Amino acid sequence: MNVRLLYLLAASCIAACDDSSLDLPIAADPDAVTFVFKMHGDVSGVQDFRAVTSDAEVIDMVRAELLLSENDRHLFIIGPIDRGDGGQNVPWNWHFVPDQWTLTEFAIELCDGNAELVNQDIDYWVDTVGQFCPWGSYAAQEEL
């Protein structure tokens, strides 16, 4: 296939494709790390979710949490979320925006919840709340 044909195909897709409905994986960033988060008290794992970042400071913070026992992991994730699993947060219909989340000790109650609550009303969480900060979450592992 020649370069001109590839260009035309790409241009036609850009004009015709509505990327808001696509659930494409995040572009491969060699510095990106995926972390699994669990909820304290959820032994079933049904509320587990994932978040990706290439922010070195955040990666170091999460890795420091992972060195602690689960009961001593008190920092929880906070940041903006978006629609779709983002190629990282299956089976949920939402994902943390990569490189825009961090860990915190405190946050307003409005953004507290769990993965299922967000899944049930993604428009409210994205358009009204603007961020997700599940107080009961903790970094559980780094995906390799």
N, C-alpha and C positions, 0 to 999 in steps of 0.2 A: 504494500500500500504506500503510495507516495505521500510526501509531506503535505502537499496541497489538499489532498483528499482527507487526511487526518484533520487538518485545520478546518475544513468545511464541516466535517462531522462534529467536531467539538463546538464550533460556532452555532450549528443548528441545535445542538443539545442545550447550549447556554440559553438560546432564545426560547426553546420549547420546554425545557425541564423546569419543574418547580421543585427546587431542592428542599423546600420546607417539608415536603412529604417523604423525602428519602431518609433512610436510616443508614447513612454511609459511615464506615469506620473513620476514626480520626486519622489524618495523614500520619504516616509512620515518622515519628520524631525519635531519633536515636537516644535522646536524653529523657524521653517520657517514661514514667514509671506508673504502673497501675497498682492501687492499694485496695484491699478488701476491707470493708467496714462492717461490723456487727453491732447489734444492740445488746447492751447489758440486760440480762434476764431472758433473752430469746435463745433458748438452747436448741430450738428447732432449726434455726438458720433461715427461716422464711423471710426475714426482714433484711438479710444481707444485701449490700450494694457495693458498687465499685466506683472509684474516682481516679482520674488520670491527671498527672502534672509533670511538667519538666522544670518547675521552679525549684532550684537547688536548696533554697532555704526551707521550703515546705517539705521536700523530700527528707532533708536532715531531721526536721521536727518529727515527722511521722516515724522515721527509723528509730529515733530516740525513744518514742512511745513504745515501739515494738520490743525494745529491750526490757521494758517493765513487765511485771506480771499483769495479767488481764485486770485484776481487781485494782491495780494502781494506775491504770490508763484512764485519766480523767479529762483529757482534752478531747473535744468532739469536733467534727467537721462543720464548716460553715462556708456558704458561698452561693452564687447564683446557679440556678439549674435551667435546663432547656428541655424542650420536647424531644422525644425519641431516645432510644437507648445509647445513641452516639457511637455504636459499635463497641461499647465497653460495658454497658450496664444491663445486660440481659438478665432477667426477663422483664425489666421495668420499662415503662414508656417515657422515661425521663433520665437525665444524666447531669452530673455536675459539669459546669463549663470548665474544660481543662485550663489549668494555669490561673484560674480565678478563685480558687477555694483555698482555705487554710484550716488550721486547727485553732480552737479557742477554749477558754474556760467558762466564758459567760456570753450569753446572747439574749435578745428579747424573746419573750414567750411566743410571739406571733409566728416565728419561723420554726418553732419546735414541732415535731411530729415523727412519723415513721414512713418507711418506703411505701407502704400500702396506702396511707392517706394521700400521699403525693400522687401515686398512681391513679387513685380514684377521681382526683380533680386537678389534673395537671394545669389547666388554664388558670385556675385560681392561684396556684403556687407560682407559676411563671409570671402572670400578668398583674397580680395584686400583691402577693407577699414579696416576690422578687428574689427571694433566697430561701435556702433550706438549712436548718441548723438542728438536726435531731440531737437533743441533749443527751440521750441515752446511748449515742453511738460511740464507738471507739475503733481505732485502727487495729485490725485483727491479723493482717498478713500482707506481705508484698508479693504480687504475682510475678513469677519469673517467666 
